[in-house]
Amino acid sequence: DDPAALISQIEAALDQGEIDVAMALWARLPEPMRRASHDWASGAQARRAADAAAQSILSDAMTKLASGDKQ
C-alpha cells in the first residue's frame, strides 16, 4: 500500500477507463492524501454516476429497438 505505487495504479486504471478500480485504489490512500484529492474523488464519483446513467439509457433504447417500440 505504498502511496506512490497506489497513485501509479490509479493512473493506470484511469488510462484504461476503469473508474471503479481507480476509486477502490484511491480509498486505500492514507487519509491526508484522500483529503487533498477530495475534489478529484468527487469528480470521479460524478463520472461514474454519469456513466451508469448513460449505460441505463442505452440499455433502455436497445430494448425498445429490439421490441419494435416506436416511442
Predicted model as a PDB file, atoms N, CA, C, CB and O in Angstrom, pLDDT in the B-factor column:
MODEL        1                                                                  
ATOM      1  N   ASP A   1       0.822  -1.209   0.000  1.00 80.00           N  
ATOM      2  CA  ASP A   1       0.000   0.000   0.000  1.00 80.00           C  
ATOM      3  C   ASP A   1       0.858   1.263   0.000  1.00 80.00           C  
ATOM      4  CB  ASP A   1      -0.931   0.004   1.209  1.00 80.00           C  
ATOM      5  O   ASP A   1       0.513   2.267   0.623  1.00 80.00           O  
ATOM      6  N   ASP A   2       1.969   1.191  -0.703  1.00 94.00           N  
ATOM      7  CA  ASP A   2       2.833   2.359  -0.854  1.00 94.00           C  
ATOM      8  C   ASP A   2       2.071   3.431  -1.633  1.00 94.00           C  
ATOM      9  CB  ASP A   2       4.171   1.983  -1.577  1.00 94.00           C  
ATOM     10  O   ASP A   2       1.572   3.158  -2.724  1.00 94.00           O  
ATOM     11  N   PRO A   3       1.972   4.658  -1.085  1.00 95.00           N  
ATOM     12  CA  PRO A   3       1.197   5.699  -1.766  1.00 95.00           C  
ATOM     13  C   PRO A   3       1.631   5.953  -3.209  1.00 95.00           C  
ATOM     14  CB  PRO A   3       1.297   6.976  -0.995  1.00 95.00           C  
ATOM     15  O   PRO A   3       0.785   6.146  -4.083  1.00 95.00           O  
ATOM     16  N   ALA A   4       2.936   5.956  -3.465  1.00 96.00           N  
ATOM     17  CA  ALA A   4       3.406   6.196  -4.831  1.00 96.00           C  
ATOM     18  C   ALA A   4       2.940   5.066  -5.757  1.00 96.00           C  
ATOM     19  CB  ALA A   4       4.954   6.317  -4.862  1.00 96.00           C  
ATOM     20  O   ALA A   4       2.548   5.318  -6.897  1.00 96.00           O  
ATOM     21  N   ALA A   5       2.982   3.842  -5.272  1.00 97.00           N  
ATOM     22  CA  ALA A   5       2.526   2.703  -6.076  1.00 97.00           C  
ATOM     23  C   ALA A   5       1.021   2.786  -6.312  1.00 97.00           C  
ATOM     24  CB  ALA A   5       2.884   1.368  -5.383  1.00 97.00           C  
ATOM     25  O   ALA A   5       0.547   2.503  -7.413  1.00 97.00           O  
ATOM     26  N   LEU A   6       0.273   3.172  -5.287  1.00 97.00           N  
ATOM     27  CA  LEU A   6      -1.178   3.309  -5.443  1.00 97.00           C  
ATOM     28  C   LEU A   6      -1.514   4.374  -6.476  1.00 97.00           C  
ATOM     29  CB  LEU A   6      -1.835   3.653  -4.099  1.00 97.00           C  
ATOM     30  O   LEU A   6      -2.405   4.181  -7.304  1.00 97.00           O  
ATOM     31  N   ILE A   7      -0.806   5.498  -6.431  1.00 96.00           N  
ATOM     32  CA  ILE A   7      -1.066   6.568  -7.401  1.00 96.00           C  
ATOM     33  C   ILE A   7      -0.766   6.084  -8.810  1.00 96.00           C  
ATOM     34  CB  ILE A   7      -0.223   7.822  -7.076  1.00 96.00           C  
ATOM     35  O   ILE A   7      -1.514   6.374  -9.744  1.00 96.00           O  
ATOM     36  N   SER A   8       0.316   5.353  -8.963  1.00 97.00           N  
ATOM     37  CA  SER A   8       0.647   4.787 -10.270  1.00 97.00           C  
ATOM     38  C   SER A   8      -0.449   3.834 -10.746  1.00 97.00           C  
ATOM     39  CB  SER A   8       1.997   4.056 -10.211  1.00 97.00           C  
ATOM     40  O   SER A   8      -0.822   3.849 -11.919  1.00 97.00           O  
ATOM     41  N   GLN A   9      -0.956   3.016  -9.848  1.00 98.00           N  
ATOM     42  CA  GLN A   9      -2.025   2.078 -10.197  1.00 98.00           C  
ATOM     43  C   GLN A   9      -3.316   2.820 -10.524  1.00 98.00           C  
ATOM     44  CB  GLN A   9      -2.264   1.086  -9.051  1.00 98.00           C  
ATOM     45  O   GLN A   9      -4.053   2.418 -11.425  1.00 98.00           O  
ATOM     46  N   ILE A  10      -3.594   3.903  -9.796  1.00 96.00           N  
ATOM     47  CA  ILE A  10      -4.779   4.725 -10.076  1.00 96.00           C  
ATOM     48  C   ILE A  10      -4.674   5.301 -11.486  1.00 96.00           C  
ATOM     49  CB  ILE A  10      -4.929   5.871  -9.024  1.00 96.00           C  
ATOM     50  O   ILE A  10      -5.632   5.248 -12.257  1.00 96.00           O  
ATOM     51  N   GLU A  11      -3.510   5.848 -11.818  1.00 96.00           N  
ATOM     52  CA  GLU A  11      -3.316   6.416 -13.153  1.00 96.00           C  
ATOM     53  C   GLU A  11      -3.497   5.356 -14.230  1.00 96.00           C  
ATOM     54  CB  GLU A  11      -1.928   7.051 -13.270  1.00 96.00           C  
ATOM     55  O   GLU A  11      -4.124   5.613 -15.257  1.00 96.00           O  
ATOM     56  N   ALA A  12      -2.952   4.171 -14.000  1.00 97.00           N  
ATOM     57  CA  ALA A  12      -3.087   3.091 -14.983  1.00 97.00           C  
ATOM     58  C   ALA A  12      -4.559   2.696 -15.146  1.00 97.00           C  
ATOM     59  CB  ALA A  12      -2.243   1.861 -14.558  1.00 97.00           C  
ATOM     60  O   ALA A  12      -5.023   2.471 -16.264  1.00 97.00           O  
ATOM     61  N   ALA A  13      -5.282   2.614 -14.043  1.00 96.00           N  
ATOM     62  CA  ALA A  13      -6.709   2.267 -14.113  1.00 96.00           C  
ATOM     63  C   ALA A  13      -7.474   3.328 -14.893  1.00 96.00           C  
ATOM     64  CB  ALA A  13      -7.307   2.115 -12.694  1.00 96.00           C  
ATOM     65  O   ALA A  13      -8.329   3.001 -15.715  1.00 96.00           O  
ATOM     66  N   LEU A  14      -7.171   4.592 -14.639  1.00 94.00           N  
ATOM     67  CA  LEU A  14      -7.853   5.669 -15.353  1.00 94.00           C  
ATOM     68  C   LEU A  14      -7.515   5.643 -16.842  1.00 94.00           C  
ATOM     69  CB  LEU A  14      -7.478   7.026 -14.753  1.00 94.00           C  
ATOM     70  O   LEU A  14      -8.379   5.896 -17.682  1.00 94.00           O  
ATOM     71  N   ASP A  15      -6.261   5.339 -17.166  1.00 95.00           N  
ATOM     72  CA  ASP A  15      -5.876   5.247 -18.579  1.00 95.00           C  
ATOM     73  C   ASP A  15      -6.672   4.164 -19.302  1.00 95.00           C  
ATOM     74  CB  ASP A  15      -4.375   4.962 -18.705  1.00 95.00           C  
ATOM     75  O   ASP A  15      -6.896   4.252 -20.509  1.00 95.00           O  
ATOM     76  N   GLN A  16      -7.096   3.144 -18.558  1.00 96.00           N  
ATOM     77  CA  GLN A  16      -7.876   2.052 -19.137  1.00 96.00           C  
ATOM     78  C   GLN A  16      -9.376   2.282 -18.991  1.00 96.00           C  
ATOM     79  CB  GLN A  16      -7.494   0.736 -18.485  1.00 96.00           C  
ATOM     80  O   GLN A  16     -10.178   1.429 -19.371  1.00 96.00           O  
ATOM     81  N   GLY A  17      -9.760   3.445 -18.436  1.00 91.00           N  
ATOM     82  CA  GLY A  17     -11.171   3.764 -18.275  1.00 91.00           C  
ATOM     83  C   GLY A  17     -11.837   3.020 -17.129  1.00 91.00           C  
ATOM     84  O   GLY A  17     -13.063   2.908 -17.101  1.00 91.00           O  
ATOM     85  N   GLU A  18     -11.073   2.519 -16.202  1.00 94.00           N  
ATOM     86  CA  GLU A  18     -11.601   1.731 -15.084  1.00 94.00           C  
ATOM     87  C   GLU A  18     -11.747   2.611 -13.841  1.00 94.00           C  
ATOM     88  CB  GLU A  18     -10.680   0.521 -14.784  1.00 94.00           C  
ATOM     89  O   GLU A  18     -10.933   2.553 -12.919  1.00 94.00           O  
ATOM     90  N   ILE A  19     -12.796   3.418 -13.840  1.00 93.00           N  
ATOM     91  CA  ILE A  19     -13.005   4.360 -12.742  1.00 93.00           C  
ATOM     92  C   ILE A  19     -13.277   3.635 -11.432  1.00 93.00           C  
ATOM     93  CB  ILE A  19     -14.161   5.301 -13.064  1.00 93.00           C  
ATOM     94  O   ILE A  19     -12.804   4.073 -10.383  1.00 93.00           O  
ATOM     95  N   ASP A  20     -14.022   2.544 -11.467  1.00 93.00           N  
ATOM     96  CA  ASP A  20     -14.308   1.798 -10.235  1.00 93.00           C  
ATOM     97  C   ASP A  20     -13.023   1.285  -9.591  1.00 93.00           C  
ATOM     98  CB  ASP A  20     -15.254   0.621 -10.527  1.00 93.00           C  
ATOM     99  O   ASP A  20     -12.862   1.350  -8.372  1.00 93.00           O  
ATOM    100  N   VAL A  21     -12.123   0.781 -10.406  1.00 96.00           N  
ATOM    101  CA  VAL A  21     -10.840   0.289  -9.893  1.00 96.00           C  
ATOM    102  C   VAL A  21     -10.046   1.453  -9.311  1.00 96.00           C  
ATOM    103  CB  VAL A  21     -10.027  -0.422 -11.014  1.00 96.00           C  
ATOM    104  O   VAL A  21      -9.473   1.338  -8.228  1.00 96.00           O  
ATOM    105  N   ALA A  22     -10.011   2.573 -10.030  1.00 96.00           N  
ATOM    106  CA  ALA A  22      -9.283   3.749  -9.546  1.00 96.00           C  
ATOM    107  C   ALA A  22      -9.841   4.227  -8.212  1.00 96.00           C  
ATOM    108  CB  ALA A  22      -9.346   4.881 -10.578  1.00 96.00           C  
ATOM    109  O   ALA A  22      -9.082   4.594  -7.315  1.00 96.00           O  
ATOM    110  N   MET A  23     -11.157   4.226  -8.079  1.00 95.00           N  
ATOM    111  CA  MET A  23     -11.770   4.665  -6.821  1.00 95.00           C  
ATOM    112  C   MET A  23     -11.438   3.698  -5.677  1.00 95.00           C  
ATOM    113  CB  MET A  23     -13.298   4.784  -6.986  1.00 95.00           C  
ATOM    114  O   MET A  23     -11.205   4.136  -4.550  1.00 95.00           O  
ATOM    115  N   ALA A  24     -11.415   2.415  -5.953  1.00 96.00           N  
ATOM    116  CA  ALA A  24     -11.065   1.439  -4.918  1.00 96.00           C  
ATOM    117  C   ALA A  24      -9.615   1.637  -4.473  1.00 96.00           C  
ATOM    118  CB  ALA A  24     -11.277  -0.006  -5.437  1.00 96.00           C  
ATOM    119  O   ALA A  24      -9.305   1.538  -3.285  1.00 96.00           O  
ATOM    120  N   LEU A  25      -8.747   1.912  -5.415  1.00 97.00           N  
ATOM    121  CA  LEU A  25      -7.345   2.170  -5.068  1.00 97.00           C  
ATOM    122  C   LEU A  25      -7.217   3.479  -4.292  1.00 97.00           C  
ATOM    123  CB  LEU A  25      -6.470   2.217  -6.340  1.00 97.00           C  
ATOM    124  O   LEU A  25      -6.464   3.554  -3.321  1.00 97.00           O  
ATOM    125  N   TRP A  26      -7.942   4.496  -4.711  1.00 97.00           N  
ATOM    126  CA  TRP A  26      -7.914   5.790  -4.028  1.00 97.00           C  
ATOM    127  C   TRP A  26      -8.312   5.629  -2.565  1.00 97.00           C  
ATOM    128  CB  TRP A  26      -8.851   6.794  -4.730  1.00 97.00           C  
ATOM    129  O   TRP A  26      -7.745   6.280  -1.688  1.00 97.00           O  
ATOM    130  N   ALA A  27      -9.282   4.765  -2.305  1.00 96.00           N  
ATOM    131  CA  ALA A  27      -9.756   4.554  -0.927  1.00 96.00           C  
ATOM    132  C   ALA A  27      -8.663   3.955  -0.038  1.00 96.00           C  
ATOM    133  CB  ALA A  27     -10.987   3.634  -0.925  1.00 96.00           C  
ATOM    134  O   ALA A  27      -8.753   4.030   1.187  1.00 96.00           O  
ATOM    135  N   ARG A  28      -7.644   3.371  -0.641  1.00 97.00           N  
ATOM    136  CA  ARG A  28      -6.543   2.775   0.118  1.00 97.00           C  
ATOM    137  C   ARG A  28      -5.430   3.770   0.420  1.00 97.00           C  
ATOM    138  CB  ARG A  28      -5.974   1.602  -0.640  1.00 97.00           C  
ATOM    139  O   ARG A  28      -4.500   3.448   1.159  1.00 97.00           O  
ATOM    140  N   LEU A  29      -5.513   4.987  -0.148  1.00 97.00           N  
ATOM    141  CA  LEU A  29      -4.501   6.007   0.130  1.00 97.00           C  
ATOM    142  C   LEU A  29      -4.604   6.460   1.586  1.00 97.00           C  
ATOM    143  CB  LEU A  29      -4.662   7.217  -0.827  1.00 97.00           C  
ATOM    144  O   LEU A  29      -5.674   6.365   2.187  1.00 97.00           O  
ATOM    145  N   PRO A  30      -3.510   6.949   2.154  1.00 96.00           N  
ATOM    146  CA  PRO A  30      -3.568   7.499   3.509  1.00 96.00           C  
ATOM    147  C   PRO A  30      -4.562   8.674   3.575  1.00 96.00           C  
ATOM    148  CB  PRO A  30      -2.158   7.958   3.964  1.00 96.00           C  
ATOM    149  O   PRO A  30      -4.757   9.396   2.597  1.00 96.00           O  
ATOM    150  N   GLU A  31      -5.165   8.840   4.721  1.00 97.00           N  
ATOM    151  CA  GLU A  31      -6.193   9.877   4.911  1.00 97.00           C  
ATOM    152  C   GLU A  31      -5.745  11.262   4.437  1.00 97.00           C  
ATOM    153  CB  GLU A  31      -6.578   9.952   6.375  1.00 97.00           C  
ATOM    154  O   GLU A  31      -6.513  11.928   3.742  1.00 97.00           O  
ATOM    155  N   PRO A  32      -4.542  11.726   4.780  1.00 97.00           N  
ATOM    156  CA  PRO A  32      -4.160  13.071   4.312  1.00 97.00           C  
ATOM    157  C   PRO A  32      -4.168  13.195   2.788  1.00 97.00           C  
ATOM    158  CB  PRO A  32      -2.779  13.426   4.836  1.00 97.00           C  
ATOM    159  O   PRO A  32      -4.516  14.249   2.254  1.00 97.00           O  
ATOM    160  N   MET A  33      -3.789  12.136   2.092  1.00 96.00           N  
ATOM    161  CA  MET A  33      -3.802  12.173   0.624  1.00 96.00           C  
ATOM    162  C   MET A  33      -5.220  12.148   0.097  1.00 96.00           C  
ATOM    163  CB  MET A  33      -3.009  10.998   0.044  1.00 96.00           C  
ATOM    164  O   MET A  33      -5.521  12.798  -0.904  1.00 96.00           O  
ATOM    165  N   ARG A  34      -6.100  11.405   0.757  1.00 97.00           N  
ATOM    166  CA  ARG A  34      -7.511  11.391   0.326  1.00 97.00           C  
ATOM    167  C   ARG A  34      -8.133  12.764   0.532  1.00 97.00           C  
ATOM    168  CB  ARG A  34      -8.320  10.315   1.102  1.00 97.00           C  
ATOM    169  O   ARG A  34      -8.890  13.237  -0.315  1.00 97.00           O  
ATOM    170  N   ARG A  35      -7.817  13.405   1.654  1.00 97.00           N  
ATOM    171  CA  ARG A  35      -8.357  14.756   1.891  1.00 97.00           C  
ATOM    172  C   ARG A  35      -7.870  15.720   0.811  1.00 97.00           C  
ATOM    173  CB  ARG A  35      -7.943  15.275   3.296  1.00 97.00           C  
ATOM    174  O   ARG A  35      -8.638  16.534   0.301  1.00 97.00           O  
ATOM    175  N   ALA A  36      -6.591  15.618   0.470  1.00 96.00           N  
ATOM    176  CA  ALA A  36      -6.007  16.526  -0.523  1.00 96.00           C  
ATOM    177  C   ALA A  36      -6.588  16.296  -1.919  1.00 96.00           C  
ATOM    178  CB  ALA A  36      -4.490  16.355  -0.563  1.00 96.00           C  
ATOM    179  O   ALA A  36      -6.603  17.207  -2.746  1.00 96.00           O  
ATOM    180  N   SER A  37      -7.059  15.096  -2.172  1.00 96.00           N  
ATOM    181  CA  SER A  37      -7.590  14.770  -3.500  1.00 96.00           C  
ATOM    182  C   SER A  37      -9.103  14.585  -3.497  1.00 96.00           C  
ATOM    183  CB  SER A  37      -6.929  13.513  -4.026  1.00 96.00           C  
ATOM    184  O   SER A  37      -9.658  13.938  -4.385  1.00 96.00           O  
ATOM    185  N   HIS A  38      -9.758  15.150  -2.504  1.00 96.00           N  
ATOM    186  CA  HIS A  38     -11.212  15.019  -2.374  1.00 96.00           C  
ATOM    187  C   HIS A  38     -11.942  15.520  -3.622  1.00 96.00           C  
ATOM    188  CB  HIS A  38     -11.699  15.786  -1.145  1.00 96.00           C  
ATOM    189  O   HIS A  38     -12.903  14.891  -4.066  1.00 96.00           O  
ATOM    190  N   ASP A  39     -11.502  16.635  -4.186  1.00 96.00           N  
ATOM    191  CA  ASP A  39     -12.170  17.171  -5.377  1.00 96.00           C  
ATOM    192  C   ASP A  39     -12.079  16.185  -6.537  1.00 96.00           C  
ATOM    193  CB  ASP A  39     -11.553  18.523  -5.782  1.00 96.00           C  
ATOM    194  O   ASP A  39     -13.047  16.001  -7.275  1.00 96.00           O  
ATOM    195  N   TRP A  40     -10.919  15.551  -6.698  1.00 95.00           N  
ATOM    196  CA  TRP A  40     -10.771  14.550  -7.750  1.00 95.00           C  
ATOM    197  C   TRP A  40     -11.748  13.401  -7.521  1.00 95.00           C  
ATOM    198  CB  TRP A  40      -9.320  14.024  -7.803  1.00 95.00           C  
ATOM    199  O   TRP A  40     -12.416  12.948  -8.450  1.00 95.00           O  
ATOM    200  N   ALA A  41     -11.825  12.933  -6.274  1.00 95.00           N  
ATOM    201  CA  ALA A  41     -12.709  11.800  -5.955  1.00 95.00           C  
ATOM    202  C   ALA A  41     -14.166  12.163  -6.220  1.00 95.00           C  
ATOM    203  CB  ALA A  41     -12.532  11.367  -4.481  1.00 95.00           C  
ATOM    204  O   ALA A  41     -14.929  11.341  -6.729  1.00 95.00           O  
ATOM    205  N   SER A  42     -14.549  13.375  -5.883  1.00 96.00           N  
ATOM    206  CA  SER A  42     -15.929  13.810  -6.146  1.00 96.00           C  
ATOM    207  C   SER A  42     -16.214  13.807  -7.642  1.00 96.00           C  
ATOM    208  CB  SER A  42     -16.180  15.217  -5.562  1.00 96.00           C  
ATOM    209  O   SER A  42     -17.277  13.367  -8.081  1.00 96.00           O  
ATOM    210  N   GLY A  43     -15.266  14.297  -8.412  1.00 95.00           N  
ATOM    211  CA  GLY A  43     -15.430  14.291  -9.862  1.00 95.00           C  
ATOM    212  C   GLY A  43     -15.489  12.880 -10.426  1.00 95.00           C  
ATOM    213  O   GLY A  43     -16.274  12.599 -11.332  1.00 95.00           O  
ATOM    214  N   ALA A  44     -14.658  11.994  -9.887  1.00 93.00           N  
ATOM    215  CA  ALA A  44     -14.651  10.605 -10.356  1.00 93.00           C  
ATOM    216  C   ALA A  44     -15.969   9.919 -10.024  1.00 93.00           C  
ATOM    217  CB  ALA A  44     -13.479   9.829  -9.733  1.00 93.00           C  
ATOM    218  O   ALA A  44     -16.482   9.136 -10.823  1.00 93.00           O  
ATOM    219  N   GLN A  45     -16.514  10.208  -8.851  1.00 94.00           N  
ATOM    220  CA  GLN A  45     -17.808   9.628  -8.471  1.00 94.00           C  
ATOM    221  C   GLN A  45     -18.916  10.161  -9.372  1.00 94.00           C  
ATOM    222  CB  GLN A  45     -18.131   9.934  -6.993  1.00 94.00           C  
ATOM    223  O   GLN A  45     -19.817   9.415  -9.756  1.00 94.00           O  
ATOM    224  N   ALA A  46     -18.854  11.438  -9.709  1.00 95.00           N  
ATOM    225  CA  ALA A  46     -19.847  12.014 -10.622  1.00 95.00           C  
ATOM    226  C   ALA A  46     -19.730  11.378 -12.002  1.00 95.00           C  
ATOM    227  CB  ALA A  46     -19.673  13.547 -10.723  1.00 95.00           C  
ATOM    228  O   ALA A  46     -20.741  11.103 -12.648  1.00 95.00           O  
ATOM    229  N   ARG A  47     -18.512  11.145 -12.450  1.00 92.00           N  
ATOM    230  CA  ARG A  47     -18.297  10.497 -13.748  1.00 92.00           C  
ATOM    231  C   ARG A  47     -18.843   9.079 -13.741  1.00 92.00           C  
ATOM    232  CB  ARG A  47     -16.804  10.485 -14.106  1.00 92.00           C  
ATOM    233  O   ARG A  47     -19.454   8.628 -14.710  1.00 92.00           O  
ATOM    234  N   ARG A  48     -18.612   8.377 -12.623  1.00 92.00           N  
ATOM    235  CA  ARG A  48     -19.116   7.006 -12.501  1.00 92.00           C  
ATOM    236  C   ARG A  48     -20.637   7.001 -12.567  1.00 92.00           C  
ATOM    237  CB  ARG A  48     -18.632   6.358 -11.182  1.00 92.00           C  
ATOM    238  O   ARG A  48     -21.224   6.142 -13.225  1.00 92.00           O  
ATOM    239  N   ALA A  49     -21.280   7.947 -11.895  1.00 94.00           N  
ATOM    240  CA  ALA A  49     -22.742   8.043 -11.914  1.00 94.00           C  
ATOM    241  C   ALA A  49     -23.241   8.399 -13.318  1.00 94.00           C  
ATOM    242  CB  ALA A  49     -23.228   9.095 -10.889  1.00 94.00           C  
ATOM    243  O   ALA A  49     -24.250   7.862 -13.774  1.00 94.00           O  
ATOM    244  N   ALA A  50     -22.538   9.298 -13.997  1.00 94.00           N  
ATOM    245  CA  ALA A  50     -22.930   9.673 -15.357  1.00 94.00           C  
ATOM    246  C   ALA A  50     -22.783   8.485 -16.307  1.00 94.00           C  
ATOM    247  CB  ALA A  50     -22.082  10.860 -15.855  1.00 94.00           C  
ATOM    248  O   ALA A  50     -23.641   8.260 -17.160  1.00 94.00           O  
ATOM    249  N   ASP A  51     -21.703   7.732 -16.159  1.00 92.00           N  
ATOM    250  CA  ASP A  51     -21.517   6.543 -16.996  1.00 92.00           C  
ATOM    251  C   ASP A  51     -22.639   5.529 -16.769  1.00 92.00           C  
ATOM    252  CB  ASP A  51     -20.154   5.893 -16.707  1.00 92.00           C  
ATOM    253  O   ASP A  51     -23.146   4.930 -17.718  1.00 92.00           O  
ATOM    254  N   ALA A  52     -23.019   5.343 -15.512  1.00 93.00           N  
ATOM    255  CA  ALA A  52     -24.092   4.395 -15.198  1.00 93.00           C  
ATOM    256  C   ALA A  52     -25.419   4.872 -15.799  1.00 93.00           C  
ATOM    257  CB  ALA A  52     -24.229   4.217 -13.663  1.00 93.00           C  
ATOM    258  O   ALA A  52     -26.185   4.070 -16.333  1.00 93.00           O  
ATOM    259  N   ALA A  53     -25.684   6.167 -15.712  1.00 96.00           N  
ATOM    260  CA  ALA A  53     -26.918   6.713 -16.277  1.00 96.00           C  
ATOM    261  C   ALA A  53     -26.929   6.556 -17.795  1.00 96.00           C  
ATOM    262  CB  ALA A  53     -27.079   8.195 -15.894  1.00 96.00           C  
ATOM    263  O   ALA A  53     -27.947   6.186 -18.380  1.00 96.00           O  
ATOM    264  N   ALA A  54     -25.803   6.838 -18.423  1.00 96.00           N  
ATOM    265  CA  ALA A  54     -25.721   6.694 -19.874  1.00 96.00           C  
ATOM    266  C   ALA A  54     -25.914   5.236 -20.296  1.00 96.00           C  
ATOM    267  CB  ALA A  54     -24.372   7.218 -20.385  1.00 96.00           C  
ATOM    268  O   ALA A  54     -26.585   4.956 -21.289  1.00 96.00           O  
ATOM    269  N   GLN A  55     -25.332   4.323 -19.547  1.00 95.00           N  
ATOM    270  CA  GLN A  55     -25.497   2.905 -19.860  1.00 95.00           C  
ATOM    271  C   GLN A  55     -26.950   2.477 -19.707  1.00 95.00           C  
ATOM    272  CB  GLN A  55     -24.600   2.051 -18.961  1.00 95.00           C  
ATOM    273  O   GLN A  55     -27.454   1.680 -20.499  1.00 95.00           O  
ATOM    274  N   SER A  56     -27.620   3.004 -18.692  1.00 96.00           N  
ATOM    275  CA  SER A  56     -29.031   2.691 -18.472  1.00 96.00           C  
ATOM    276  C   SER A  56     -29.887   3.196 -19.641  1.00 96.00           C  
ATOM    277  CB  SER A  56     -29.517   3.311 -17.144  1.00 96.00           C  
ATOM    278  O   SER A  56     -30.773   2.490 -20.121  1.00 96.00           O  
ATOM    279  N   ILE A  57     -29.616   4.402 -20.081  1.00 96.00           N  
ATOM    280  CA  ILE A  57     -30.349   4.970 -21.212  1.00 96.00           C  
ATOM    281  C   ILE A  57     -30.108   4.144 -22.474  1.00 96.00           C  
ATOM    282  CB  ILE A  57     -29.934   6.436 -21.446  1.00 96.00           C  
ATOM    283  O   ILE A  57     -31.041   3.853 -23.223  1.00 96.00           O  
ATOM    284  N   LEU A  58     -28.856   3.772 -22.700  1.00 96.00           N  
ATOM    285  CA  LEU A  58     -28.523   2.961 -23.864  1.00 96.00           C  
ATOM    286  C   LEU A  58     -29.223   1.608 -23.802  1.00 96.00           C  
ATOM    287  CB  LEU A  58     -27.008   2.768 -23.966  1.00 96.00           C  
ATOM    288  O   LEU A  58     -29.763   1.138 -24.803  1.00 96.00           O  
ATOM    289  N   SER A  59     -29.213   0.987 -22.634  1.00 95.00           N  
ATOM    290  CA  SER A  59     -29.874  -0.315 -22.490  1.00 95.00           C  
ATOM    291  C   SER A  59     -31.368  -0.212 -22.746  1.00 95.00           C  
ATOM    292  CB  SER A  59     -29.629  -0.887 -21.097  1.00 95.00           C  
ATOM    293  O   SER A  59     -31.948  -1.065 -23.419  1.00 95.00           O  
ATOM    294  N   ASP A  60     -31.992   0.834 -22.208  1.00 94.00           N  
ATOM    295  CA  ASP A  60     -33.423   1.048 -22.437  1.00 94.00           C  
ATOM    296  C   ASP A  60     -33.719   1.244 -23.927  1.00 94.00           C  
ATOM    297  CB  ASP A  60     -33.915   2.267 -21.637  1.00 94.00           C  
ATOM    298  O   ASP A  60     -34.684   0.692 -24.455  1.00 94.00           O  
ATOM    299  N   ALA A  61     -32.876   2.034 -24.594  1.00 93.00           N  
ATOM    300  CA  ALA A  61     -33.081   2.290 -26.022  1.00 93.00           C  
ATOM    301  C   ALA A  61     -32.917   1.014 -26.833  1.00 93.00           C  
ATOM    302  CB  ALA A  61     -32.104   3.359 -26.523  1.00 93.00           C  
ATOM    303  O   ALA A  61     -33.692   0.761 -27.755  1.00 93.00           O  
ATOM    304  N   MET A  62     -31.924   0.218 -26.500  1.00 93.00           N  
ATOM    305  CA  MET A  62     -31.695  -1.027 -27.232  1.00 93.00           C  
ATOM    306  C   MET A  62     -32.860  -2.003 -27.004  1.00 93.00           C  
ATOM    307  CB  MET A  62     -30.352  -1.672 -26.797  1.00 93.00           C  
ATOM    308  O   MET A  62     -33.262  -2.714 -27.925  1.00 93.00           O  
ATOM    309  N   THR A  63     -33.393  -2.036 -25.795  1.00 93.00           N  
ATOM    310  CA  THR A  63     -34.528  -2.899 -25.501  1.00 93.00           C  
ATOM    311  C   THR A  63     -35.740  -2.470 -26.313  1.00 93.00           C  
ATOM    312  CB  THR A  63     -34.852  -2.877 -24.000  1.00 93.00           C  
ATOM    313  O   THR A  63     -36.452  -3.307 -26.868  1.00 93.00           O  
ATOM    314  N   LYS A  64     -35.974  -1.157 -26.380  1.00 91.00           N  
ATOM    315  CA  LYS A  64     -37.108  -0.657 -27.154  1.00 91.00           C  
ATOM    316  C   LYS A  64     -36.931  -0.932 -28.652  1.00 91.00           C  
ATOM    317  CB  LYS A  64     -37.287   0.847 -26.914  1.00 91.00           C  
ATOM    318  O   LYS A  64     -37.886  -1.292 -29.340  1.00 91.00           O  
ATOM    319  N   LEU A  65     -35.718  -0.761 -29.141  1.00 91.00           N  
ATOM    320  CA  LEU A  65     -35.468  -1.054 -30.555  1.00 91.00           C  
ATOM    321  C   LEU A  65     -35.685  -2.535 -30.856  1.00 91.00           C  
ATOM    322  CB  LEU A  65     -34.039  -0.642 -30.943  1.00 91.00           C  
ATOM    323  O   LEU A  65     -36.259  -2.894 -31.884  1.00 91.00           O  
ATOM    324  N   ALA A  66     -35.229  -3.368 -29.969  1.00 91.00           N  
ATOM    325  CA  ALA A  66     -35.361  -4.823 -30.179  1.00 91.00           C  
ATOM    326  C   ALA A  66     -36.812  -5.263 -30.137  1.00 91.00           C  
ATOM    327  CB  ALA A  66     -34.562  -5.592 -29.123  1.00 91.00           C  
ATOM    328  O   ALA A  66     -37.199  -6.212 -30.819  1.00 91.00           O  
ATOM    329  N   SER A  67     -37.628  -4.564 -29.327  1.00 89.00           N  
ATOM    330  CA  SER A  67     -39.033  -4.952 -29.223  1.00 89.00           C  
ATOM    331  C   SER A  67     -39.911  -4.272 -30.266  1.00 89.00           C  
ATOM    332  CB  SER A  67     -39.550  -4.634 -27.843  1.00 89.00           C  
ATOM    333  O   SER A  67     -41.098  -4.580 -30.372  1.00 89.00           O  
ATOM    334  N   GLY A  68     -39.335  -3.344 -31.039  1.00 82.00           N  
ATOM    335  CA  GLY A  68     -40.098  -2.652 -32.062  1.00 82.00           C  
ATOM    336  C   GLY A  68     -40.928  -1.516 -31.503  1.00 82.00           C  
ATOM    337  O   GLY A  68     -41.798  -0.999 -32.204  1.00 82.00           O  
ATOM    338  N   ASP A  69     -40.690  -1.105 -30.261  1.00 68.00           N  
ATOM    339  CA  ASP A  69     -41.410   0.006 -29.640  1.00 68.00           C  
ATOM    340  C   ASP A  69     -40.981   1.298 -30.323  1.00 68.00           C  
ATOM    341  CB  ASP A  69     -41.141   0.069 -28.098  1.00 68.00           C  
ATOM    342  O   ASP A  69     -39.792   1.615 -30.364  1.00 68.00           O  
ATOM    343  N   LYS A  70     -41.948   2.047 -30.860  1.00 64.00           N  
ATOM    344  CA  LYS A  70     -41.660   3.268 -31.621  1.00 64.00           C  
ATOM    345  C   LYS A  70     -41.597   4.520 -30.748  1.00 64.00           C  
ATOM    346  CB  LYS A  70     -42.706   3.458 -32.690  1.00 64.00           C  
ATOM    347  O   LYS A  70     -41.320   5.603 -31.263  1.00 64.00           O  
ATOM    348  N   GLN A  71     -41.846   4.401 -29.443  1.00 61.00           N  
ATOM    349  CA  GLN A  71     -41.878   5.602 -28.604  1.00 61.00           C  
ATOM    350  C   GLN A  71     -40.525   6.022 -28.191  1.00 61.00           C  
ATOM    351  CB  GLN A  71     -42.711   5.388 -27.396  1.00 61.00           C  
ATOM    352  O   GLN A  71     -40.377   7.016 -27.480  1.00 61.00           O  
TER     353      GLN A  71                                                      
ENDMDL                                                                          
END                                                                             
